[in-house]
Each structure stands twice: as structure tokens, then as C-alpha cells.
Amino acid sequence: MSATNRPTWRARRLGKELRDLREARGLHARAAAEHLECTQPRMSQIEAGTRALRPAELKSLLVDLYEVKDKDYVARLCQLLRDRSKKAWTTADGPMLHADLQDYLTIEEDAKRVRTYEHSAIPGLLQTEDYANLILGLSTPVASVAPLLAARMNRQKKLLEEGFELRVVIDLQALYRIPTAVAAGQLKHLKEQAQSTNVTVQVLPTNAQMPLDYCPPFTILSMTGTDAPEEETGNGSKEDFGAAAVAAATWSLDVVWLEHRTGASMLEGLNDLAAYEAAWAEMSAAALSPVDSQKCMQVAAKEITQ
């Protein structure tokens, strides 16, 4: 499937939620197809995110067949359906942005909290235009620099979104890898952003004792409504199945994003999420406090620009 025809992240997310709910009920795809009075191949395409369904069909599946009790969760999936073909506003120049990046931008746009670790570069949401332009120019064809730079700068509007939180751990060496020509401006900008109420920046010192397998950069993105509450019946007991199915399906609305030389990977499994949550907890604990991290930025700025 070509990048231009592949389903959006929202379409795949909706399909996965429906598949998880169906499997939690112990139902075959044939049963879901019969409920919608459609063919089994169409049902498989819906769950793969390559084919749409009507709002009434979605509600019927959720409420009548899968017995979902959580109205907020149903509303969120209906919103996913409405937005399934929507491209992130940052991808207006979509043809110039590769499919993995388009996926990431869509997830980031939907996220309410982003936690990221970087060992060699300043995270995109905190880059100055000069810094971003310089590092993109080192690894990107000339024709692609402008749209990528525009997308990166547009992403930073996310920092102004009400309720959004950014937490960053940056390896100390990443500060010293900032090219001298843009170092003063980039470190000043990083320090200013770190003083925002919704931004936390910590520097990981070189003497931090961390396992080697934690070194690759990673980002944990948390979607709105990840911690959907379970419903209770009038006698105080949890609904025997409906709430459990919702909990199982909404748990993976947190995702881990990993970039590598040939592309990127998105991890959604509970074991993967738990592993990276543990890695984040250890890494942020080993890093300097936000106050000491700002002092570290000041020292780096003086040493680099001397």
C-alpha cells in the first residue's frame, strides 16, 4: 500500500479498538459482520483501518454487540471515526513528509502529555528555527528542508495548548553537540521554555548510572482519556464485562514512539508500555532536577560560546 493511500493513525487506532473489544467478547469477526449485515472481508477491513463504517454502525457495534457501558469512551471512538481521514494540521505539505512522520505528527497532535528522552539532539518541540534549519540541512535533501522545517515550527504551537504537558530528559552531551553558530540562541530558548509551567526539562549528567539498553531515544505519548474510569452498578460493584472491556481497550491509548535509521516504530503492547514507563521513571530520577538542569544549560552556554 502506498504512503498516500495508507490509513491514518486515527483510522488504525479505531480499527484496533474495535478488534480488541470484539476479541475481549470472545467473538469471531464473522459475528461482527453478521451484526452489521456486511461481509466478513469488510469487517476485517474496518478493523484494519482501511475501510470506514457509518456512525450508526459504530454505535451499534459498541453498545449492542460489545456491550460497552462507558458513554465517554463511546464518544471518543465516535470522534475518532469523524476524524479518521483527518491529517494533522502540521502536514499541510504532506507529500514532502514521509509516512512515519505523518503518523507521529497525528499522534502528537492528539496527545495531552509527551515525555521524551534524547541523547544527541534537542527535542523538536524545543528547537529554535536556526537550530532546526541547521541540523535538517545536515541530513535532508535540500528540497525537503523547507517543508520539514515548517512542520517542526508549526508543531511548537502544541506548547500553547491548554492542558498539554511536555516533559523532557536530555543527555548532557546533547547540549554540547549544538553547533556553535546557533548554540547561544538554542540554549537561551531551551532555558526559557523550561521555565514554562507546562514544560519540564531535565539534563542527564554523564555520571548517571543507567543501563545501556536505555540509551536509544524514545517518546511516550499519552492520549486524552487514557485513564477512563470503570463504571459501577447501583450496588457498588463493577459491571462484570462492559467496564473491563473498556479498561482493556483504552489502556493502550498511551503509545511509545521509537525512531531509527530506516524509519520508526510505534509500540502499544502493555508489556512494551510498562517497560518504557519503568525506563522513564529511572531516567527522570537519575537526571538533574529542573533547577539544576537550568544551571547546567548556563554552564554549557558559556563553555560553547567562549
N, C-alpha and C positions, 0 to 999 in steps of 0.2 A: 504494500500500500504506500503510495507516495505521501510525502510530508504534508502536501496541501490537502489531501483527502483523508488523512488520518483523523480519528475522532479527537475532540478536545479533551483536556483533562477532566472537565466537568462531566462530559458525556461518559467517560470511562469510570469516573467516580460513582455516578448514578447507577451505571450498569453493575458495578461491583457491589454496591449496597443492596441492590435487588437480588443479586445472586447469593450474597451472604444471608439475607433474610429467608430466601427460599430454601437454602441448604439447612439453615437452622431449624426450619419446619420439617425437614426430612422429606421434602417434595422433589420430584423429578421435574425437569424443565417441561416435560410433556403436560404435567398437571397445570403449570402456569399458562402454557399455551392454550390449553382447553378452557381455562378460566377466561382468557381474553378472546377466545374463539378465533385463534390465529394458528398458523403453522408453528411447529417446533423450531424450524430454522429461523423464523422471525424472532421468536423468543430468545434464541441464542444470540442473534444479532443485537437485540435490545440490551442483553446483559454484557455484550462486548463493547457497547457504546457506539456501534456503527449504524444503528437504526433507532429512530425516535418512536415514542409512543405518545398517545394523547393524554392530557391531564386527567380526564375521567378514567382512563385505563390505569394510570399510575395510582390514583386514589383507590380504585377498586382492588388492585393487587395488594396494596399496603393494608387497607382496612379490612377488606372482606376475606382475602385469601391468607395473608400473612399475619392478620390479627394484631397489627401494631396499635398500641394504645396511646402512645405519646404524640399529642397533636403538634407540638413544636417540631418534633422530628419529621413528621409528615409534611409540615410546612416547609422545612428546609429542603427536603427532597423535591418538593414541587418547585421550589425556587431553582434548584439545580436543573430541573427539566426546562424551565423557562430560559435559563442561561446556558444550556448545553452547547449551543453553537457560538456563543459569545467569545470573542477573542479579547484578551486583556488590552486595556487602553494603551499599554506600553508597546503593543505590537502593531501599531498602525502601519509600519513599514515591514509587515510580516514576511514578504518574500526574501528579505535580506537576513532574517533571523532564523537560525536553524530550529528544527522541531523541538529538540530538548530544551532550548532556551525559551521557546514559546510556552512549553509546559510549565517551566519553572516560574515564568512571569505570571501565568494564570494562577498558580498555587499561591505565590507571594501576594498577589492582589487580594485573594480571599482570606489570607491569614490574619489573625489578630495578634499573634506573637511569633517572632522569629528569633531563634537562638543559633548563632553561627560561630564556628571556630575556623580561624585562618592562620596558616603558618608562614606564608610567603607574601601576602598582599593585603591591602586594606579592603575590607568588605565593600561591595558595590554601593550599598546604601549610604556609606560614609565617605565616598571618594569625592574629591574635587574634580571639576571638569578638566583641569590641566593634567592632573594625575591620571585620570581615566583615559584621556586622549593619548597620553604618552605610552601607557602600558598596552593599550589596544593596538597602537601603531607598531609595537614590537612583535606582535603575534598574529595580526589580522591583515588580510589583503586590503589595500588602500580603499577600494570601492566599498568595503563593508564597514569601515571605521565610523563614518558619519551616522548611519542608522543605528549602529550598536551604541555609539556614544549618546545619541538622542534617547534611546531606550533606557540607558543606565541613568541618565539625568532625570528622566521622567519618573523612574522608579522611586526617586527620593521624595516625591510628593506623599508617598506612603507614611513618611515620618510625621506628617501633619495630620494624619487621620486620627480622629478621636477614638481612644480605646486601643490603639496599636502600641505594642511594646517591642523594642529591639534590644537584645542582649548579645554582646559580642565578647569573645575571648580572642585576643590577637597575640601571637607569638612575638616576643621581643625582637627577634631577628627581622620580622616583617617591617618594623619601624625603620630599621637600618638599611633595608633594601629599597626604601623610597628614593628614587633618583634625586640627586642633589638639586637639580633645576627646579623641582616642584616641592621639595621637602618642607620648606618653611610654611608654605600655604597649606599643604596637606595636613601637617601636624597641628597647625593652628586650628584648622577646620575640625579635625578629629577631637581636639580638646574642647572646642566649643559645643560640638554635638554631644559629647559625653556629659555635658552639664545640663542637657535637656531632661525633663522629668520622665520621659518615656524611653530614654536611651541609657543603657549601662555598658560601659567599655572597661574591660579588664585586660591587663597585659600579663602574659605568661612568661615568667623570667626563665633565663637559660638554666638556672639551677633547680628548676622544678622537677621532681621525681615523677615522671609519667611513663607508663608502659609504651613500648614502641608502636604497638598497633593503634594507638590513639592519635598518631601524628597526622594522618591524612585529614584534610579539611572536611567538615560536614556541616549541614544546616538542618535544624529541626524546625518545621513549620507547623503551627497549631491553628486549625480552622475554628471558625466561630461555632459554638455549640458542641464542642468535643465532649464536654462533661455533662451530657444530657442526663437529667435526674430520672431515676426509675419511678414508675407510677406505683401508687399504693391503693389498695382497695379500702372500702369503708371500715374494715376491721383492723387496718394497720398492716396487713400482710401484703407483700409484693405480688403483683399479677404473676401467675405461675409461668406464663410464657411470653406474653407481649413485651413486657419491660425487659426481660432477659434478652430477647432478640434485638431490641433497640440498643441495649448496652453493648452487645457483641458487635453490632454493625457500626455504631458510632465511635467505638474505641479507636479505630484506625484512621480517624479524621486528622490525627497527627501523622505527619509523614517525615521521613528523613531523606534528604537530598545529598547525593554524592556526585561530585564531578571528577572525571578522569580524562586522560589524553584523547580518547576516541569518542567521548560523549558524556553521558550522565546516567545515573540510576536513581530510581525512587523506591524506597523501602517502606512498606506499610504493615508488614507482619508484626504481631505482638512481640515476638522474641527479638526482632530487629529493633523495634522501638524501645524495648526495655534495655537492650544493650547500649544504645546511644544515649538514652536518658541517664544511665549509670556513668557513661563516659563523660557526659556534660557535667554531671554533679561533681565528679572527681576533678575535672579540668577547671571548672569555675572555683572550686575550693582551693586548688593549687595556685591559681592566679593571684596577682596582687589585688588589693582592694581597689575600688574605683578611685578613691582619693590618691592612693599611692601610684596608681596607674597614670593619673594625670601628671604627677611629678615625674614619672618615668618618661612621659612624652616630652616634657620640658627639657629634660636632660638630653634626650635623643635629638631634639631640635637644635640645641646648642652645639652638640658634637658634630652633627651632619653639616651644619651650615657654617662652621668655623672656617 
